[in-house]
Amino acid sequence: MKTIRFLLLISFLAALVVPTQAAQADEGDSPWGDFLNPDGSIAWDQLTDLGTVSEPADWMDITLPGGLVIDLDATYHRYQTPTGNIVVLPSPATLFFMAMNPVESGLTSAESMLGNGASILAMLVGPSLTSDQLAQLVSQGYTDPAEFFQAVIDGREDIWSIINRNFFFEIMIMSFDSGFLVNALLLYLNGVADCESIPGGCAGLLADCEDGNCLPETPICPAPTITQAPATLTIQKVAPENPLVVGQDPEKRGADIQAQASIPPVIFTWYEQIQDPPTCESTNSGNGNGCPSPGRRYDNNWDQSMENNPNYEVVDGEIHCIEHVEVLPEAITEVQANAQLSPESRYWILNDLASKYYEAYIHQPRFNLVPEMAQMSGGCGGNGVCTAEAQVLNVPFADPGTFNLRMWVNTAGTFFNWNGGVSIPITQPRVLFTEDAMQVYVTLVTLLPAGAP
């Protein structure tokens, strides 16, 4: 078990840096063309999600010392393409045993394989593959992800590439739907017509389409949703009420500026498709196929007499959708703020004011408030709201007029940690902006002639 877990861990970590393979496709258009887009994303609108299925698998039995046999079920998540092909996603443990028993498991019947090359190679050759050998495999072909996925669609052979972000994210989506980490996609041609020979059998498949265009059924569970309330950003002068230029203020008070940011969490709602275990039911027709062992897979009492008994048949369990609501904080990574004299005020100082007061000039038209003059403090609370605040005290405004206050807030985006540490990006990092204005005053002295009223 430790060895299996180690292989699964290595396969996931290597997904960011190692090749992806599509093997042995025929010349011309590849059947992957109705599953993959050229950018590596999945053509979800063309697929029918057949759900996750488990079945007894003798080739997964484990014999312990003393002769005790542990029966394991093979588990797959499957999708049907418009042309009736079936894409099979084995669970990590199932893929491991498929590699150990490629003929019995049906692995050799797959037209081609696509996915995380590291996991596939690790499970097939174990510790015999060195990093140098893996590097040699990478050097055999493509390294551009865009060229790779287009080549998969075009049906070229022996294609290798560094996995790209689009396809990695799609693997994570498929992992969500499957309930296990997806490492490989196996393509079986004419899976609908020859369903008895593919992993998972015929259960849940759509009938073959005469026109070769099977439209997807409405998904059982709702699609994931992402919602978020608007962020609140403010930057404003808080004191004094009428700040005076420091050159005329005996206290050299200046002005206090307050910058605040509050970002509500992202609410990520997704649905997990769960199927109850099958039951073994009696049938009056006498045309049942019996209920094969092991009996633990059934949700009701089972005994050996029901196996291969035409008076019994397997009835699939009901499918349920479990709603999961994730509250994802959008952390603030950086804040910048400044105060800048407006162009209109610059013009007024250099022209109107200078024509009356010959020594009038611009002293300091810009102040870098954050982070130069003050640091932001804050963080994310238990409710998922992320905040930041700074008080910039005694800003020494020396020029009269309008100062534009501007603030930029950088965020980290949001991530969902799924299934024990797999970090999946939900929203991208972004930059938020707000602005306000404040007035700085000056006292102008007017000379009046003697005797003036």
C-alpha positions as CSV (number, residue, x, y, z in Angstrom):
1,M,0.0,0.0,0.0
2,K,2.9,2.4,0.8
3,T,4.3,1.7,-2.6
4,I,1.0,2.5,-4.3
5,R,0.7,5.7,-2.4
6,F,4.2,6.7,-3.2
7,L,3.6,6.2,-6.9
8,L,0.4,8.2,-6.8
9,L,2.2,11.1,-5.0
10,I,5.0,11.0,-7.6
11,S,2.5,11.0,-10.5
12,F,0.8,14.1,-9.2
13,L,3.9,16.1,-8.5
14,A,5.3,15.2,-11.8
15,A,2.2,16.4,-13.7
16,L,3.6,20.0,-13.8
17,V,6.9,19.1,-15.4
18,V,6.7,15.9,-17.4
19,P,5.5,14.8,-20.8
20,T,2.0,14.0,-22.0
21,Q,1.5,11.2,-24.5
22,A,-1.0,10.2,-27.1
23,A,0.0,6.8,-28.5
24,Q,-0.7,5.0,-31.7
25,A,-3.5,6.9,-33.4
26,D,-4.4,6.1,-37.0
27,E,-3.5,8.5,-39.8
28,G,-5.9,11.3,-40.4
29,D,-8.4,12.8,-38.0
30,S,-8.1,11.3,-34.5
31,P,-11.1,10.2,-32.5
32,W,-9.8,12.5,-29.8
33,G,-11.1,15.4,-32.0
34,D,-14.6,15.1,-30.6
35,F,-13.2,15.2,-27.0
36,L,-10.4,17.7,-27.1
37,N,-10.1,21.3,-28.2
38,P,-6.9,22.5,-29.8
39,D,-6.0,24.5,-26.7
40,G,-6.1,21.4,-24.5
41,S,-9.5,22.1,-23.0
42,I,-12.3,19.5,-23.0
43,A,-15.3,19.9,-25.4
44,W,-17.8,19.4,-22.5
45,D,-20.8,20.4,-24.6
46,Q,-20.2,17.4,-26.8
47,L,-19.9,14.8,-24.1
48,T,-22.3,12.6,-22.1
49,D,-21.1,12.1,-18.5
50,L,-21.8,8.4,-17.8
51,G,-20.7,8.8,-14.2
52,T,-18.5,6.5,-12.0
53,V,-18.9,2.8,-12.1
54,S,-17.3,0.0,-10.1
55,E,-17.2,-3.7,-11.0
56,P,-15.6,-6.8,-9.6
57,A,-12.1,-7.5,-11.1
58,D,-10.3,-10.8,-10.5
59,W,-7.1,-9.1,-11.8
60,M,-7.2,-6.8,-8.8
61,D,-7.4,-9.5,-6.2
62,I,-4.6,-9.4,-3.5
63,T,-3.5,-12.6,-1.9
64,L,-2.1,-12.1,1.6
65,P,0.2,-14.4,3.5
66,G,-1.9,-17.3,4.8
67,G,-4.0,-17.5,1.6
68,L,-6.5,-14.7,2.5
69,V,-7.7,-13.1,-0.7
70,I,-8.8,-9.4,-0.7
71,D,-11.3,-8.7,-3.5
72,L,-11.0,-5.2,-4.9
73,D,-13.4,-3.5,-7.4
74,A,-12.2,-1.7,-10.5
75,T,-13.5,1.9,-10.5
76,Y,-13.8,4.1,-13.6
77,H,-15.4,7.4,-14.6
78,R,-16.6,7.4,-18.2
79,Y,-17.6,9.8,-20.9
80,Q,-19.4,9.1,-24.2
81,T,-18.5,11.1,-27.3
82,P,-20.9,12.0,-30.1
83,T,-19.6,9.2,-32.3
84,G,-20.1,6.5,-29.7
85,N,-16.5,6.2,-28.5
86,I,-16.0,5.9,-24.8
87,V,-13.3,7.7,-22.8
88,V,-12.4,5.8,-19.6
89,L,-10.8,7.4,-16.6
90,P,-9.5,4.7,-14.2
91,S,-9.0,5.4,-10.5
92,P,-5.3,5.5,-9.4
93,A,-5.4,2.1,-7.9
94,T,-7.3,0.7,-10.8
95,L,-4.8,2.1,-13.3
96,F,-2.0,0.5,-11.3
97,F,-3.5,-2.9,-11.5
98,M,-4.4,-2.4,-15.2
99,A,-0.7,-1.8,-15.8
100,M,0.1,-5.0,-14.0
101,N,-2.5,-6.9,-15.9
102,P,-2.9,-5.1,-19.3
103,V,-4.7,-7.9,-21.2
104,E,-7.1,-9.1,-18.5
105,S,-8.0,-5.5,-17.6
106,G,-8.6,-4.4,-21.2
107,L,-5.8,-1.8,-21.1
108,T,-4.3,-3.2,-24.4
109,S,-7.7,-2.8,-26.1
110,A,-7.6,1.0,-25.7
111,E,-7.1,2.8,-29.0
112,S,-4.8,5.3,-27.3
113,M,-3.9,6.9,-24.0
114,L,-3.8,10.6,-23.0
115,G,-3.0,12.1,-19.7
116,N,-0.2,12.5,-17.1
117,G,2.7,10.8,-18.8
118,A,4.6,10.5,-15.5
119,S,1.9,8.6,-13.7
120,I,1.5,6.2,-16.7
121,L,5.2,5.6,-17.0
122,A,5.7,5.2,-13.3
123,M,3.0,2.6,-13.0
124,L,4.2,0.7,-16.1
125,V,7.9,0.6,-15.4
126,G,8.2,1.5,-11.7
127,P,11.6,2.4,-10.4
128,S,13.4,1.3,-13.6
129,L,12.8,4.6,-15.3
130,T,15.5,7.1,-14.5
131,S,15.3,10.9,-14.9
132,D,17.8,10.7,-17.8
133,Q,15.6,8.2,-19.6
134,L,12.6,10.3,-19.1
135,A,14.5,13.3,-20.5
136,Q,15.3,11.3,-23.6
137,L,11.6,10.5,-24.1
138,V,10.8,14.1,-23.9
139,S,13.3,14.9,-26.6
140,Q,11.6,12.7,-29.1
141,G,8.9,15.2,-30.2
142,Y,6.8,18.2,-29.5
143,T,7.3,20.5,-26.6
144,D,4.7,23.2,-27.5
145,P,1.4,22.4,-25.8
146,A,-0.7,24.0,-28.5
147,E,1.0,22.0,-31.2
148,F,0.6,18.8,-29.1
149,F,-3.1,19.1,-28.7
150,Q,-3.7,19.9,-32.3
151,A,-1.5,16.9,-33.2
152,V,-3.7,14.7,-31.0
153,I,-6.8,15.9,-32.8
154,D,-5.0,15.4,-36.2
155,G,-4.2,11.8,-35.3
156,R,-0.4,11.9,-35.4
157,E,1.6,9.2,-33.6
158,D,4.2,9.1,-30.8
159,I,3.6,12.7,-29.6
160,W,5.2,14.0,-26.4
161,S,4.8,17.4,-24.8
162,I,5.1,19.3,-21.5
163,I,1.6,19.3,-20.1
164,N,-0.1,22.7,-20.4
165,R,-2.3,24.6,-17.9
166,N,-5.5,24.2,-19.7
167,F,-5.3,20.4,-19.8
168,F,-4.1,20.2,-16.2
169,F,-7.1,22.2,-15.1
170,E,-9.4,20.0,-17.1
171,I,-7.8,16.9,-15.4
172,M,-8.7,18.6,-12.1
173,I,-12.3,19.1,-13.2
174,M,-12.6,15.5,-14.2
175,S,-11.1,14.6,-10.8
176,F,-13.9,16.6,-9.2
177,D,-16.5,14.6,-11.1
178,S,-14.8,11.3,-10.6
179,G,-14.1,11.5,-6.9
180,F,-10.5,10.5,-7.4
181,L,-7.3,11.9,-8.9
182,V,-7.4,11.3,-12.7
183,N,-4.0,10.3,-14.2
184,A,-5.0,8.8,-17.5
185,L,-7.7,8.9,-20.2
186,L,-8.2,5.7,-22.2
187,L,-10.0,5.9,-25.5
188,Y,-12.1,2.9,-26.7
189,L,-13.4,3.0,-30.2
190,N,-17.0,2.0,-30.9
191,G,-17.5,1.5,-27.1
192,V,-21.3,1.7,-27.4
193,A,-21.4,-1.1,-30.1
194,D,-18.8,-3.2,-28.3
195,C,-19.5,-2.2,-24.7
196,E,-19.0,-5.7,-23.2
197,S,-15.3,-5.5,-23.9
198,I,-14.6,-2.1,-22.4
199,P,-13.9,-1.3,-18.7
200,G,-17.1,-0.7,-16.9
201,G,-19.2,-2.7,-19.3
202,C,-22.5,-1.5,-20.9
203,A,-24.1,0.0,-17.8
204,G,-25.3,3.6,-18.4
205,L,-24.2,3.8,-22.1
206,L,-26.5,5.6,-24.6
207,A,-27.8,3.5,-27.5
208,D,-25.8,3.6,-30.7
209,C,-26.7,6.5,-32.9
210,E,-27.4,5.8,-36.6
211,D,-26.3,9.3,-37.7
212,G,-23.1,9.2,-35.5
213,N,-24.2,12.2,-33.5
214,C,-25.2,11.3,-30.0
215,L,-26.2,14.5,-28.2
216,P,-25.4,14.7,-24.5
217,E,-28.2,14.2,-22.1
218,T,-28.9,16.8,-19.4
219,P,-26.4,16.3,-16.6
220,I,-27.8,14.7,-13.5
221,C,-26.2,17.3,-11.2
222,P,-26.1,21.1,-11.6
223,A,-23.0,22.7,-13.0
224,P,-20.6,24.4,-10.5
225,T,-21.2,28.1,-9.8
226,I,-19.0,30.9,-8.7
227,T,-20.4,34.0,-7.0
228,Q,-18.8,37.0,-5.2
229,A,-20.1,40.2,-3.8
230,P,-18.4,43.5,-5.0
231,A,-15.2,44.6,-3.2
232,T,-15.2,47.9,-1.3
233,L,-12.3,50.2,-1.8
234,T,-11.9,53.7,-0.3
235,I,-9.1,56.3,-0.1
236,Q,-9.9,59.6,1.4
237,K,-8.7,62.6,3.5
238,V,-9.9,62.2,7.1
239,A,-8.3,65.2,8.9
240,P,-8.3,68.2,9.2
241,E,-11.5,69.4,7.6
242,N,-9.7,72.2,5.6
243,P,-6.0,71.3,5.3
244,L,-3.7,74.3,4.8
245,V,-0.5,74.2,2.8
246,V,2.3,73.5,5.3
247,G,4.1,76.7,4.3
248,Q,1.3,78.8,5.9
249,D,0.5,76.4,8.7
250,P,2.4,77.3,12.0
251,E,1.9,73.7,13.2
252,K,3.0,72.1,9.8
253,R,0.0,69.8,10.3
254,G,-0.4,68.5,6.8
255,A,-3.3,66.1,6.2
256,D,-4.2,62.5,7.2
257,I,-5.1,60.0,4.4
258,Q,-7.0,56.7,5.1
259,A,-6.9,53.8,2.6
260,Q,-9.1,50.8,3.1
261,A,-10.0,47.6,1.1
262,S,-12.5,44.9,1.9
263,I,-12.9,41.9,-0.5
264,P,-15.7,39.4,0.2
265,P,-15.0,35.7,-0.4
266,V,-15.7,33.7,-3.5
267,I,-18.6,31.3,-3.0
268,F,-17.8,28.2,-5.0
269,T,-20.7,25.7,-5.2
270,W,-20.2,22.3,-6.7
271,Y,-22.1,19.1,-6.7
272,E,-20.8,15.6,-6.0
273,Q,-22.6,12.8,-7.9
274,I,-23.1,9.8,-5.5
275,Q,-24.6,6.5,-6.5
276,D,-26.0,4.1,-3.9
277,P,-24.7,0.5,-4.1
278,P,-26.5,-1.9,-6.4
279,T,-29.0,-4.3,-5.0
280,C,-29.7,-7.9,-5.9
281,E,-33.4,-8.3,-6.6
282,S,-35.5,-11.3,-7.5
283,T,-37.1,-11.4,-10.9
284,N,-40.2,-13.4,-11.9
285,S,-39.2,-13.7,-15.5
286,G,-36.4,-16.1,-14.9
287,N,-34.3,-14.2,-17.4
288,G,-32.0,-12.5,-14.9
289,N,-28.3,-12.8,-15.1
290,G,-27.8,-13.5,-11.4
291,C,-25.8,-11.4,-9.0
292,P,-22.0,-12.1,-9.2
293,S,-19.8,-12.0,-6.2
294,P,-18.5,-10.4,-4.1
295,G,-21.6,-9.9,-2.0
296,R,-20.2,-6.8,-0.2
297,R,-20.9,-4.7,-3.2
298,Y,-24.7,-5.0,-2.8
299,D,-26.8,-2.9,-0.5
300,N,-28.9,-5.8,0.7
301,N,-28.4,-9.4,1.8
302,W,-26.6,-11.6,-0.7
303,D,-25.7,-15.3,-0.6
304,Q,-23.8,-17.5,-3.0
305,S,-27.1,-19.0,-4.4
306,M,-27.9,-15.7,-6.1
307,E,-24.8,-16.0,-8.3
308,N,-25.5,-17.1,-11.9
309,N,-29.1,-17.6,-10.8
310,P,-31.6,-16.5,-13.5
311,N,-34.2,-15.6,-10.8
312,Y,-32.0,-12.7,-9.6
313,E,-30.7,-9.6,-11.3
314,V,-28.5,-6.6,-10.4
315,V,-30.4,-3.3,-10.0
316,D,-28.3,-0.2,-10.1
317,G,-28.5,2.1,-7.0
318,E,-30.1,5.6,-7.1
319,I,-28.0,8.6,-8.0
320,H,-27.9,11.6,-5.6
321,C,-26.3,15.0,-5.9
322,I,-24.5,16.3,-2.8
323,E,-24.1,20.1,-2.7
324,H,-20.8,21.5,-1.5
325,V,-20.4,25.2,-0.7
326,E,-16.8,26.4,-0.4
327,V,-16.0,29.8,1.0
328,L,-12.8,30.9,-0.6
329,P,-11.0,34.0,0.7
330,E,-9.4,36.2,-1.9
331,A,-6.2,37.3,-0.2
332,I,-4.7,40.8,-0.8
333,T,-1.1,40.6,-1.8
334,E,-0.1,44.2,-2.4
335,V,-1.5,47.7,-2.1
336,Q,-0.2,50.9,-3.7
337,A,-1.6,54.4,-3.2
338,N,-0.5,57.9,-4.1
339,A,-1.7,61.5,-4.1
340,Q,-1.0,63.6,-7.2
341,L,-1.7,67.3,-7.9
342,S,-4.3,67.5,-10.7
343,P,-3.4,69.0,-14.1
344,E,-5.9,71.8,-13.6
345,S,-4.2,72.8,-10.3
346,R,-0.8,72.7,-11.9
347,Y,-1.9,75.0,-14.6
348,W,-3.5,77.4,-12.0
349,I,-0.3,77.6,-9.9
350,L,2.0,78.1,-12.9
351,N,-0.2,80.6,-14.6
352,D,-2.9,82.4,-12.6
353,L,-1.2,82.3,-9.2
354,A,2.3,83.0,-10.6
355,S,1.0,86.1,-12.4
356,K,0.0,87.6,-9.0
357,Y,2.7,86.1,-6.8
358,Y,6.0,86.0,-8.6
359,E,7.6,83.3,-6.4
360,A,4.7,80.8,-6.9
361,Y,5.9,77.4,-8.1
362,I,5.1,73.7,-7.6
363,H,6.8,72.3,-4.6
364,Q,5.9,68.6,-4.6
365,P,3.1,67.4,-6.9
366,R,3.2,63.7,-6.0
367,F,3.3,61.7,-2.8
368,N,3.7,57.9,-2.8
369,L,1.5,57.2,0.2
370,V,1.6,53.3,0.3
371,P,3.9,51.6,0.9
372,E,6.5,54.4,1.1
373,M,4.9,56.5,3.8
374,A,2.8,53.8,5.5
375,Q,2.3,50.1,5.5
376,M,-1.0,48.3,5.0
377,S,-2.2,45.9,7.8
378,G,-4.9,43.3,7.6
379,G,-5.6,39.8,6.5
380,C,-8.5,37.3,6.0
381,G,-11.0,36.6,8.7
382,G,-12.9,33.5,9.6
383,N,-15.8,34.7,7.4
384,G,-13.6,34.7,4.4
385,V,-13.5,38.5,4.1
386,C,-10.0,39.9,3.3
387,T,-9.2,43.4,4.5
388,A,-6.3,45.9,4.3
389,E,-6.0,49.3,5.9
390,A,-3.4,52.1,6.2
391,Q,-3.4,55.5,7.9
392,V,-1.0,57.9,6.3
393,L,-0.5,60.7,8.8
394,N,0.7,64.3,8.4
395,V,1.2,64.3,4.6
396,P,3.1,67.6,4.1
397,F,1.1,69.1,1.2
398,A,2.9,72.3,0.1
399,D,0.9,73.1,-3.0
400,P,-2.7,74.4,-3.0
401,G,-5.3,72.9,-5.2
402,T,-6.9,69.5,-5.9
403,F,-5.0,66.3,-5.2
404,N,-6.2,63.1,-6.8
405,L,-6.0,60.1,-4.4
406,R,-5.5,56.8,-6.2
407,M,-5.3,53.2,-4.8
408,W,-4.5,49.9,-6.5
409,V,-5.1,46.5,-4.7
410,N,-3.6,43.3,-6.0
411,T,-5.1,39.9,-5.1
412,A,-4.0,36.4,-5.2
413,G,-7.2,35.0,-6.8
414,T,-8.8,32.0,-5.1
415,F,-7.9,28.4,-4.8
416,F,-9.8,25.3,-3.6
417,N,-7.8,22.6,-1.8
418,W,-9.5,19.4,-2.9
419,N,-9.0,15.8,-1.8
420,G,-6.2,16.2,0.7
421,G,-4.1,19.0,-0.8
422,V,-4.7,19.3,-4.6
423,S,-4.9,23.1,-5.1
424,I,-7.2,24.1,-7.9
425,P,-7.5,27.7,-9.1
426,I,-11.1,29.0,-9.1
427,T,-10.6,32.7,-9.9
428,Q,-7.6,34.4,-11.3
429,P,-5.5,37.1,-9.6
430,R,-6.8,40.6,-10.3
431,V,-6.0,44.3,-9.7
432,L,-8.7,46.6,-8.2
433,F,-8.6,50.4,-8.5
434,T,-10.4,53.3,-6.9
435,E,-9.8,57.1,-6.7
436,D,-11.0,60.2,-4.8
437,A,-10.0,63.8,-4.5
438,M,-9.2,66.3,-1.7
439,Q,-8.5,70.0,-1.5
440,V,-5.5,71.7,0.0
441,Y,-6.1,75.4,0.8
442,V,-3.9,78.5,0.7
443,T,-4.4,82.0,2.2
444,L,-4.0,84.7,-0.4
445,V,-3.2,88.3,0.7
446,T,-4.6,91.1,-1.3
447,L,-3.0,94.6,-1.0
448,L,-5.5,97.4,-0.9
449,P,-4.7,101.1,-1.6
450,A,-4.7,103.4,1.5
451,G,-8.1,104.8,2.3
452,A,-10.0,102.0,0.6
453,P,-13.2,101.1,2.2
